[in-house]
Amino acid sequence: MGKKLNWNHINPWMENSAPGEEQDSPSMGHGNLPEAGAELEGVIEDVAFGGEGVLRHDNMVIFVPGVITGEHVRVRIAEVKKNFARAELVSILKAMPDRVDPRCPLFGECGGCQYQHMSYESQLLMKQKQVRDIFERIGGVDGNLVETVLPCPSPYNYRNRIMVRTQWNRDRREMAVGFLKYHSRLVVPVDECHIAEPELNEQLAEIRSNPSRRNGIKYVLRKFPEGWTLPRDSFFQNNFFLLPGMVDAVRQSLRDFAGRFLVDAYCGVGFFAIELAAEVEEFAGVEIDRMAIRAAEKNAADRQISNGHFVEGATETMLPRLMEKFPPVETTVVLDPPRRGIDPSAVEFLKRVGPGQILYVSCHPATQARDVATFCADGQYRVHSVKPMDMFPQTQHVECLADLRLAH
């Protein structure tokens, strides 16, 4: 295949870290750095967490978007750093059998997805390897404890929340509505997002038909979950299709441990606490979002759940108050923090108190693995399992459930 491709605008736009950032990247050599604009050929060794392929040249790492492990490619150097470079994909000289045609015509320009050029089965295998590599390298975890990735029943049209923005296009003399380009503040106009639920694309069409005249306006498009009270700006998992599978994975881990009590930290509108309430004698949830806590109380009341309560406040501040109610060794703590991970003071408190089980849910395996390493550093906790769940098909992201238990 010598076809010239437009892969130079692959963009992870949904709150992700930069592809190839050093904490998630392979070891970087110090070879002879090529100049920007130079073209070279090579074979892709791996696809790093973040979505970029790894090409080595003179013992130097070059990151390339839109490729698959094993492909022979020609690239053009776009950016040279101190000890690595980024390149544009010029052509695929030998493609892998699992390469497929992207469904979205903007893939490679808009770049909201990183993996539409791969079959879904290949995406799952790749994400399992990426999670395994991260947990081995950052978490010090035996890679055999990382299970196969739980697939999404709907690999497209699954996202129930997206954000688009406006930007005046001087050349076209019109207001663009869409997503940011890769490493750019320019907006790519988008008619339809192929990973968003159809209802969101209807909302997008309305905005595009009458966009704001102001530049830089952000629109959050959202489909609300049936049967749940959810404030507009509060957190909820963004994939309704795999949500039952996620809950079942957490429930099975809780049942296997057979704890009597539950603390749901970063509980949002009470999703995990409410779904797991029947499995325990008593639960407590904590969340800093006041509106979410009020919603959690209503969600529990609507389901006539009365064996627990919710409190407003920061997890690291409120954990001592919640944990003193329950015998630690019979308590499971569910952690579902923001992407930055758990506050170090909360980690240290939990290590000091010693709940029998910690179920850590995260969409950022690197910060999750870092926190897991801290929990397990002195042998107090051991990792029972790590289950990746593909809540974000076609993109670099993957959700993981880490099951930690007291070792003594």
C-alpha positions as CSV (number, residue, x, y, z in Angstrom):
1,M,0.0,0.0,0.0
2,G,1.6,3.2,-1.1
3,K,-1.5,5.4,-0.7
4,K,-0.8,8.8,0.9
5,L,-2.8,9.2,4.1
6,N,-4.0,12.1,6.2
7,W,-3.0,10.8,9.6
8,N,-1.3,14.0,10.9
9,H,-4.3,15.2,12.9
10,I,-5.1,12.3,15.1
11,N,-6.5,14.0,18.3
12,P,-7.4,12.5,21.7
13,W,-10.0,15.2,22.5
14,M,-11.9,13.7,25.4
15,E,-9.9,14.7,28.5
16,N,-6.9,12.5,27.8
17,S,-3.2,12.9,28.5
18,A,-0.9,13.6,25.6
19,P,-0.1,10.5,23.5
20,G,3.4,9.2,24.3
21,E,3.7,11.2,27.5
22,E,6.8,10.0,29.3
23,Q,5.0,8.3,32.2
24,D,3.1,5.9,29.8
25,S,5.7,5.6,27.1
26,P,8.3,2.9,26.2
27,S,11.9,3.5,27.1
28,M,13.4,6.3,25.0
29,G,16.8,6.0,23.5
30,H,19.3,8.7,22.7
31,G,20.1,8.1,19.0
32,N,20.9,10.6,16.3
33,L,17.9,12.8,16.1
34,P,16.6,13.4,12.6
35,E,15.5,16.8,11.5
36,A,11.9,17.9,11.1
37,G,10.7,17.1,7.6
38,A,12.9,14.1,7.1
39,E,11.3,10.9,5.9
40,L,12.2,7.4,6.9
41,E,10.9,3.9,6.8
42,G,10.5,1.2,9.5
43,V,8.4,-1.4,11.3
44,I,6.0,-0.4,14.1
45,E,7.1,-2.3,17.2
46,D,4.2,-1.5,19.5
47,V,1.3,0.9,20.1
48,A,1.8,2.8,23.3
49,F,-1.0,3.7,25.7
50,G,-2.2,7.0,24.2
51,G,-2.7,5.7,20.7
52,E,0.7,6.3,19.0
53,G,2.8,3.6,17.4
54,V,6.4,3.1,18.4
55,L,9.0,3.2,15.7
56,R,12.7,3.0,16.5
57,H,15.4,4.6,14.4
58,D,19.1,4.6,15.5
59,N,17.9,3.6,19.0
60,M,15.6,6.6,19.2
61,V,11.8,6.3,19.7
62,I,9.5,7.9,17.1
63,F,5.8,8.1,17.9
64,V,3.5,7.6,14.9
65,P,-0.4,7.9,15.0
66,G,-2.8,5.7,13.0
67,V,-0.7,2.5,12.8
68,I,-0.8,-1.1,13.9
69,T,2.0,-3.2,15.5
70,G,3.9,-5.0,12.8
71,E,3.2,-2.6,9.9
72,H,5.9,-1.4,7.7
73,V,5.4,2.3,7.2
74,R,7.0,5.5,5.8
75,V,6.8,8.5,8.0
76,R,7.7,12.2,8.0
77,I,9.3,13.7,11.1
78,A,7.0,16.5,12.4
79,E,8.5,17.3,15.8
80,V,11.8,16.6,17.5
81,K,12.3,16.6,21.2
82,K,15.4,16.0,23.3
83,N,15.3,12.2,23.1
84,F,12.3,11.3,21.0
85,A,10.3,12.5,18.0
86,R,6.8,12.5,16.6
87,A,6.0,11.8,13.0
88,E,3.2,11.9,10.4
89,L,2.2,8.7,8.6
90,V,3.0,9.2,4.9
91,S,2.1,5.7,3.6
92,I,1.7,2.1,4.7
93,L,4.1,-0.1,2.8
94,K,2.8,-3.3,4.4
95,A,-0.5,-3.4,6.3
96,M,-1.5,-5.8,9.0
97,P,-4.6,-8.0,8.3
98,D,-6.5,-6.4,11.1
99,R,-6.5,-3.0,9.5
100,V,-10.0,-1.9,8.5
101,D,-11.6,1.1,6.9
102,P,-12.5,3.8,9.5
103,R,-16.3,4.3,9.8
104,C,-15.9,8.1,10.3
105,P,-14.9,10.1,7.2
106,L,-13.1,12.6,9.5
107,F,-10.9,10.0,11.2
108,G,-7.4,11.1,10.8
109,E,-8.4,14.8,10.7
110,C,-10.8,15.3,13.6
111,G,-9.1,12.6,15.6
112,G,-11.6,12.1,18.4
113,C,-10.8,8.4,18.0
114,Q,-7.4,6.7,17.8
115,Y,-8.3,3.2,16.7
116,Q,-11.0,3.1,14.0
117,H,-8.4,1.8,11.6
118,M,-8.2,-1.5,13.7
119,S,-10.8,-4.3,13.9
120,Y,-12.6,-4.3,17.2
121,E,-11.1,-7.7,18.3
122,S,-7.6,-6.2,17.7
123,Q,-8.5,-3.2,19.8
124,L,-9.4,-5.4,22.7
125,L,-6.2,-7.4,22.5
126,M,-4.1,-4.3,22.2
127,K,-5.8,-2.7,25.2
128,Q,-5.2,-5.8,27.3
129,K,-1.5,-5.6,26.5
130,Q,-1.4,-1.9,27.2
131,V,-3.0,-2.3,30.6
132,R,-0.8,-5.3,31.4
133,D,2.3,-3.3,30.5
134,I,1.3,-0.3,32.6
135,F,0.5,-2.4,35.7
136,E,3.7,-4.3,35.4
137,R,5.9,-1.3,34.8
138,I,4.2,1.3,37.1
139,G,2.3,-0.8,39.5
140,G,4.7,-3.7,39.9
141,V,1.8,-6.1,39.4
142,D,2.1,-9.6,37.9
143,G,0.8,-9.2,34.4
144,N,-1.0,-12.5,34.6
145,L,-3.5,-10.9,37.0
146,V,-4.8,-8.7,34.2
147,E,-7.8,-10.4,32.7
148,T,-9.2,-10.2,29.2
149,V,-10.9,-6.9,28.3
150,L,-14.7,-6.9,28.7
151,P,-16.0,-5.9,25.3
152,C,-18.7,-3.2,24.7
153,P,-21.9,-4.6,23.1
154,S,-22.0,-1.4,20.9
155,P,-18.5,-0.4,19.7
156,Y,-20.0,2.7,18.0
157,N,-22.8,5.1,19.0
158,Y,-22.2,4.5,22.7
159,R,-21.1,7.8,24.3
160,N,-23.9,9.5,26.2
161,R,-21.9,12.7,26.8
162,I,-19.6,14.7,24.5
163,M,-18.4,18.3,24.4
164,V,-18.2,20.4,21.2
165,R,-17.0,24.0,20.9
166,T,-17.4,26.9,18.5
167,Q,-14.5,28.7,16.6
168,W,-14.7,31.3,13.9
169,N,-13.1,30.0,10.6
170,R,-11.7,33.1,8.9
171,D,-11.1,31.3,5.6
172,R,-14.6,30.0,5.3
173,R,-16.2,33.0,7.1
174,E,-18.3,30.7,9.2
175,M,-18.6,29.4,12.8
176,A,-17.1,25.9,13.1
177,V,-18.7,23.6,15.6
178,G,-16.7,20.4,16.5
179,F,-13.7,19.0,18.2
180,L,-10.1,20.1,18.5
181,K,-7.4,18.9,16.2
182,Y,-4.4,16.9,17.5
183,H,-1.9,19.2,19.3
184,S,-3.9,22.2,18.1
185,R,-6.4,24.7,19.3
186,L,-8.2,24.6,15.9
187,V,-11.7,23.2,15.7
188,V,-12.6,20.5,13.1
189,P,-16.2,21.0,12.0
190,V,-18.2,17.8,12.7
191,D,-21.6,16.9,11.3
192,E,-21.8,13.6,13.1
193,C,-19.9,11.9,15.9
194,H,-19.9,8.2,15.2
195,I,-19.1,7.1,18.7
196,A,-21.9,9.3,20.2
197,E,-25.4,8.1,20.8
198,P,-27.9,9.2,18.0
199,E,-29.7,11.5,20.4
200,L,-26.5,13.5,20.9
201,N,-26.0,13.8,17.1
202,E,-29.5,15.2,16.9
203,Q,-28.5,17.8,19.5
204,L,-25.3,18.5,17.5
205,A,-27.3,19.1,14.4
206,E,-29.5,21.7,16.2
207,I,-26.4,23.6,17.4
208,R,-24.8,23.5,14.0
209,S,-28.0,24.9,12.4
210,N,-27.9,27.9,14.7
211,P,-24.5,28.2,16.5
212,S,-23.6,30.8,19.0
213,R,-22.1,33.9,17.4
214,R,-19.5,33.9,20.2
215,N,-16.1,32.3,19.7
216,G,-15.0,29.5,22.0
217,I,-18.4,28.5,23.4
218,K,-18.4,24.9,24.8
219,Y,-21.6,22.8,24.5
220,V,-22.0,19.7,26.6
221,L,-24.3,17.3,24.9
222,R,-25.8,14.6,27.1
223,K,-28.3,11.8,27.2
224,F,-29.5,11.2,30.7
225,P,-29.9,7.7,32.2
226,E,-33.4,6.4,32.6
227,G,-34.5,6.0,36.2
228,W,-31.7,8.0,37.7
229,T,-31.8,11.6,39.0
230,L,-28.7,13.3,37.6
231,P,-27.8,17.0,37.8
232,R,-26.6,18.3,34.4
233,D,-23.0,18.8,35.5
234,S,-22.6,15.8,37.8
235,F,-20.6,12.7,36.9
236,F,-22.1,9.5,35.4
237,Q,-20.5,6.7,33.4
238,N,-20.5,7.7,29.8
239,N,-21.4,4.3,28.3
240,F,-24.9,2.9,29.1
241,F,-24.2,-0.3,27.0
242,L,-21.4,-1.7,29.1
243,L,-22.6,-0.3,32.4
244,P,-24.4,-3.5,33.4
245,G,-21.2,-5.4,32.7
246,M,-19.2,-3.0,34.9
247,V,-21.6,-3.3,37.8
248,D,-21.6,-7.0,37.5
249,A,-17.8,-7.1,37.6
250,V,-17.8,-5.0,40.8
251,R,-20.6,-7.0,42.3
252,Q,-18.9,-10.3,41.7
253,S,-15.7,-9.1,43.3
254,L,-17.7,-7.9,46.3
255,R,-19.4,-11.2,46.6
256,D,-16.2,-13.1,46.3
257,F,-14.7,-11.2,49.3
258,A,-18.0,-11.5,51.2
259,G,-17.7,-8.2,53.1
260,R,-20.5,-7.0,55.3
261,F,-20.1,-3.2,54.9
262,L,-19.4,-0.9,52.0
263,V,-17.9,2.6,51.6
264,D,-18.5,4.2,48.2
265,A,-15.9,7.0,47.8
266,Y,-16.3,9.6,45.0
267,C,-19.8,8.2,44.8
268,G,-21.4,10.7,42.5
269,V,-25.1,10.2,42.4
270,G,-24.8,7.0,44.4
271,F,-24.5,4.6,41.5
272,F,-22.3,1.9,42.9
273,A,-23.6,2.2,46.5
274,I,-27.2,1.8,45.3
275,E,-26.4,-1.0,42.9
276,L,-24.5,-2.9,45.6
277,A,-26.8,-2.1,48.6
278,A,-28.5,-5.5,48.6
279,E,-25.1,-7.2,49.0
280,V,-24.1,-5.6,52.3
281,E,-25.6,-4.9,55.7
282,E,-24.9,-1.2,55.6
283,F,-23.2,1.3,53.3
284,A,-22.0,4.9,53.2
285,G,-21.2,7.1,50.3
286,V,-19.2,10.3,50.0
287,E,-19.0,12.9,47.3
288,I,-17.8,16.5,47.1
289,D,-20.5,17.6,44.6
290,R,-23.5,18.9,46.6
291,M,-26.0,18.5,43.8
292,A,-24.8,14.9,43.3
293,I,-25.3,14.0,46.9
294,R,-28.9,15.3,46.9
295,A,-29.4,13.2,43.8
296,A,-27.9,10.2,45.5
297,E,-30.3,10.5,48.4
298,K,-33.3,10.8,46.0
299,N,-32.1,7.8,43.9
300,A,-31.9,5.7,47.0
301,A,-35.3,6.8,48.2
302,D,-36.8,6.1,44.9
303,R,-35.6,2.5,45.2
304,Q,-36.7,2.2,48.8
305,I,-33.1,1.6,49.8
306,S,-32.6,2.4,53.5
307,N,-29.5,0.5,54.7
308,G,-27.1,3.4,54.0
309,H,-26.5,7.1,53.8
310,F,-24.6,9.7,51.8
311,V,-22.4,12.6,53.1
312,E,-21.1,15.6,51.3
313,G,-17.4,16.4,51.4
314,A,-14.0,15.6,50.0
315,T,-13.1,11.9,50.2
316,E,-9.8,12.5,51.9
317,T,-11.6,14.6,54.6
318,M,-14.6,12.4,55.2
319,L,-13.1,8.9,55.0
320,P,-12.1,8.8,58.7
321,R,-15.7,9.7,59.8
322,L,-17.2,7.0,57.5
323,M,-14.7,4.2,58.3
324,E,-15.1,4.5,62.1
325,K,-18.7,3.2,61.7
326,F,-17.6,-0.2,60.3
327,P,-15.2,-3.0,61.3
328,P,-12.3,-2.4,58.7
329,V,-11.6,-6.0,57.9
330,E,-15.2,-6.6,57.0
331,T,-15.5,-3.5,54.9
332,T,-15.1,-3.0,51.1
333,V,-14.1,0.4,49.9
334,V,-15.1,1.3,46.3
335,L,-12.9,4.1,44.9
336,D,-13.9,5.8,41.6
337,P,-11.8,8.9,41.6
338,P,-11.1,11.5,38.9
339,R,-8.4,10.8,36.3
340,R,-5.7,12.3,38.5
341,G,-6.2,9.4,41.0
342,I,-6.6,9.3,44.7
343,D,-5.4,12.0,47.0
344,P,-2.2,10.7,48.7
345,S,-3.6,11.4,52.2
346,A,-6.6,9.2,51.4
347,V,-4.3,6.4,50.3
348,E,-2.2,6.7,53.5
349,F,-5.4,6.7,55.7
350,L,-6.7,3.6,54.1
351,K,-3.4,1.8,54.5
352,R,-3.4,2.8,58.2
353,V,-7.0,1.7,58.8
354,G,-6.8,-1.4,56.6
355,P,-10.2,-2.2,55.0
356,G,-10.4,-5.8,54.0
357,Q,-11.0,-5.0,50.3
358,I,-10.5,-2.0,48.0
359,L,-12.2,-2.0,44.6
360,Y,-10.5,0.7,42.6
361,V,-12.3,1.8,39.4
362,S,-10.5,4.2,37.0
363,C,-10.4,5.3,33.4
364,H,-6.7,6.2,33.7
365,P,-4.6,3.0,34.2
366,A,-1.4,4.9,34.8
367,T,-2.5,6.9,37.8
368,Q,-4.5,3.8,39.0
369,A,-1.3,1.6,38.7
370,R,0.6,4.3,40.6
371,D,-1.9,4.2,43.5
372,V,-2.0,0.4,43.5
373,A,1.8,0.4,43.8
374,T,1.5,2.6,46.9
375,F,-1.2,0.3,48.5
376,C,0.9,-2.8,47.9
377,A,4.4,-1.3,48.5
378,D,4.9,-2.8,52.0
379,G,3.0,-6.1,51.4
380,Q,-0.1,-5.0,53.3
381,Y,-2.3,-5.4,50.2
382,R,-2.1,-7.7,47.3
383,V,-3.7,-7.4,43.9
384,H,-6.3,-10.1,43.5
385,S,-7.2,-9.2,39.9
386,V,-7.3,-6.4,37.3
387,K,-10.3,-6.4,34.9
388,P,-10.1,-4.0,31.9
389,M,-13.5,-2.9,30.5
390,D,-13.8,-1.2,27.1
391,M,-16.0,1.7,28.1
392,F,-14.4,3.7,25.3
393,P,-14.3,1.7,22.0
394,Q,-12.3,3.3,19.1
395,T,-10.4,5.5,21.5
396,Q,-7.2,5.2,23.6
397,H,-9.1,5.0,26.9
398,V,-10.0,2.0,28.9
399,E,-11.7,1.5,32.3
400,C,-10.2,-0.9,34.8
401,L,-11.3,-2.5,38.0
402,A,-8.5,-3.4,40.4
403,D,-9.4,-5.7,43.3
404,L,-7.1,-5.3,46.2
405,R,-7.3,-7.3,49.4
406,L,-5.4,-7.4,52.7
407,A,-2.5,-9.8,52.6
408,H,-2.5,-10.5,56.3
